[in-house]
Amino acid sequence: MEKLLAITAIGPDRAGLVRDLSQAVTSAGGSIRESRMLALGAEFAMVMLVAGSWHTVSKLQSQLPELEQQSGLTITVRETKPRPA
């Protein structure tokens, strides 16, 4: 069964942040369903809806704290469900 995660990230803007976040998702086996990005002054903000198996979600959640430390981002993750029709 596919699981969904809503991921938010905010931190100092720098080249390569989108690549780093996207690479974390794909290396865990997930897929990005939706994303929004925004520059807020010198900060960068991103919201993503990520899909994957329970194994993918678990792997991604375990990788994000390291990415958070390396990148200076504040990353928040919430499990979610599909929007009702």
MARPA-954323 format. One line per 2 residues: number of its first residue (from 1); their letters; for each residue x, y, z of N, C-alpha, C. Coordinates in steps of 0.02 Angstrom, whole numbers, plus 32768, in hexadecimal, padded with zeros to 4 digits. Example, Ala and Ser with C-alpha at 12.3 -4.5 7.8 and 13.67 -1.06 7.14 Angstrom:
BEGIN
1) as) 8294/7EE4/8186/8267/7F1F/8186/8294/7F5B/8186  8282/7F90/8162/82AC/7FCB/8165/8285/8002/818A
END
This chain:
BEGIN
1) me) 802A/7FC4/8000/8000/8000/8000/802C/803E/8000  801A/806E/7FD6/8041/80AB/7FD1/8033/80DA/800B
3) kl) 8067/80F8/8025/8061/812A/805B/8073/816E/8040  805A/81A2/805F/8068/81E7/804B/8087/820C/8085
5) la) 80B9/8235/8076/80D8/8262/80A7/80D3/82A9/808E  80C2/82D7/80BB/80C6/831E/80AD/8106/8336/80CF
7) it) 8135/8350/80A7/8176/8366/80C0/817D/83B1/80B5  8190/83D4/80EA/81A0/841B/80E3/81E9/8425/80F6
9) ai) 8209/8453/80D4/824F/8463/80E2/8259/84AE/80DB  827C/84CC/810A/828C/8513/8107/82D2/851D/8123
11) gp) 82F7/854A/8103/833B/8558/811A/835E/8588/80EC  839E/8594/80F9/83C4/85C2/80CF/83C5/85AD/8086
13) dr) 83B7/85DD/805A/83B5/85CF/8012/83FC/85C4/7FF9  8406/8590/7FD2/8446/8583/7FB1/843A/8557/7F75
15) ag) 8469/8558/7F47/8464/852E/7F0C/8466/84E4/7F21  843D/84BB/7F02/843F/8473/7F0E/840E/8458/7F42
17) lv) 83E8/8483/7F62/83B9/846B/7F95/8382/843F/7F77  8366/8454/7F40/8331/842C/7F20/834D/83E8/7F0C
19) rd) 838A/83E8/7EF0/83AA/83A9/7EDC/83B3/837C/7F19  83CB/8398/7F51/83D7/8370/7F8D/8397/8351/7FA8
21) ls) 8362/8378/7FAB/8323/835E/7FC4/8305/832A/7F95  8308/8339/7F54/82ED/830A/7F23/8315/82C8/7F23
23) qa) 8356/82CD/7F2A/8380/8292/7F2A/8372/8267/7F67  8364/8286/7FA1/8353/8260/7FDD/8313/8236/7FD1
25) vt) 82E2/8255/7FB0/82A3/8232/7FA2/82AE/81F8/7F71  82D0/8206/7F3A/82D9/81D2/7F07/8308/819B/7F1E
27) sa) 833B/81AB/7F46/8369/8177/7F5D/8346/8147/7F8E  8312/815F/7FAF/82EB/8133/7FDB/82B8/810B/7FB5
29) gg) 82AE/811B/7F74/827E/80F8/7F4B/823B/811B/7F45  8237/8158/7F5D/81F8/817D/7F5C/81EF/81A5/7F1C
31) si) 81B3/81C0/7F13/81A6/81EC/7EDB/8184/822B/7EF4  8196/8263/7ED5/817A/82A3/7EE8/813B/82AE/7EBF
33) re) 8102/82B0/7EE1/80C1/82BA/7EC0/80B3/8303/7EB1  80C3/832E/7EE2/80B9/8376/7EDB/80F0/8399/7F00
35) sr) 8101/83D6/7EEA/8131/83FE/7F0F/8125/8448/7F01  8136/8470/7F32/8133/84B9/7F2C/8173/84D4/7F4C
37) ml) 8191/8505/7F2B/81CE/8523/7F45/81C7/856F/7F45  81EA/858E/7F75/81E3/85D6/7F7D/8221/85F3/7F9E
39) al) 8238/862B/7F85/826E/8651/7FA5/824D/8685/7FD2  8261/8686/8011/8247/86B5/8042/8282/86DD/805E
41) ga) 8290/8716/8041/82CD/873A/8054/8309/870E/8044  8333/8702/8075/836F/86D8/806C/8360/868F/807C
43) ef) 8320/867F/8089/830C/863B/809A/82EC/8619/805E  82EE/85D7/8060/82CF/85AD/802D/829C/8581/8050
45) am) 8261/857A/8032/822D/854F/804F/8213/8520/8019  8205/84E2/802D/81EC/84B0/7FFE/81B9/8485/8022
47) vm) 8184/8474/7FFE/8151/8446/8016/814B/840F/7FE1  814D/83D0/7FF7/8149/8398/7FC8/8116/8365/7FE1
49) lv) 80F4/8346/7FB2/80CB/830B/7FC0/80F1/82D1/7FA2  8105/82A1/7FCC/812E/8269/7FB7/8107/8228/7FC0
51) ag) 810D/81FC/7F8F/80EA/81BB/7F91/811D/8183/7F91  810B/814C/7FB3/8136/8111/7FB3/811A/80DB/7FDF
53) sw) 813A/80A1/7FDD/8127/8069/8007/8139/8079/8050  8122/804F/807E/8132/805A/80C4/817E/8057/80CE
55) ht) 81A1/802C/80A8/81E9/8027/80AD/820A/8068/8095  81F2/8083/805E/820C/80C3/8044/8203/80FB/8076
57) vs) 81C7/8100/8092/81B7/8134/80C2/81E5/812F/8100  81EE/80F3/8118/8218/80E7/8152/8261/80FB/8143
59) kl) 8279/80E6/8109/82BE/80F6/80F5/82C7/8141/80EE  8298/8162/80CE/829C/81AB/80C5/829B/81CF/8108
61) qs) 826E/81BB/8135/826A/81DB/8176/82AB/81D3/819D  82CE/819B/8195/830C/8191/81B8/8346/81B9/819A
63) ql) 8341/81CB/8159/8375/81F2/8137/836F/823D/8142  8334/8255/8150/8329/829D/8152/834D/82C1/818B
65) pe) 8354/82A4/81C7/837A/82C9/81FB/83C2/82D8/81E6  83E2/82AB/81C3/8427/82B8/81AC/8427/82F0/8178
67) le) 83F7/82EE/8149/83F2/8324/8117/83E5/8366/813A  83BC/8365/816D/83AC/83A2/8192/83EC/83C0/81B0
69) qq) 8416/8397/81CE/8454/83AF/81EC/8485/83C8/81B8  848C/83A4/8181/84BC/83B6/814D/84A8/83F6/8128
71) sg) 8468/8400/811E/8450/8437/80F4/843D/8475/811B  8433/8470/815C/841B/84A9/8182/83D1/84B5/817C
73) lt) 83AE/8486/815C/8365/848C/8154/8342/8474/8193  8307/848D/819E/82D9/8472/81CF/82A5/844A/81A7
75) it) 82A3/8409/81B2/8278/83DC/818C/8243/83BE/81B9  8205/83C2/81A3/81CC/83A6/81C7/81A9/8373/819A
77) vr) 8196/833B/81B7/8176/8305/8191/8135/82F2/81B3  8100/82EB/818B/80BF/82D2/81A5/80A4/829E/8175
79) et) 808C/8268/8190/8068/8238/8166/8025/8256/8156  800D/8249/8119/7FCD/8264/8104/7FA9/8230/80D9
81) kp) 7F6E/8241/80C3/7F45/8215/809A/7F31/823B/805B  7F1B/8217/8027/7F03/823A/7FEB/7EC9/8268/7FFB
83) rp) 7EC4/829E/7FD6/7E8C/82CD/7FDE/7E4C/82AB/7FC7  7E16/82B1/7FED/7DD6/8293/7FD7/7DBE/82B3/7F96
85) a) 7D9E/828B/7F6D/7D85/82A4/7F2D/7D4B/82D4/7F36
END
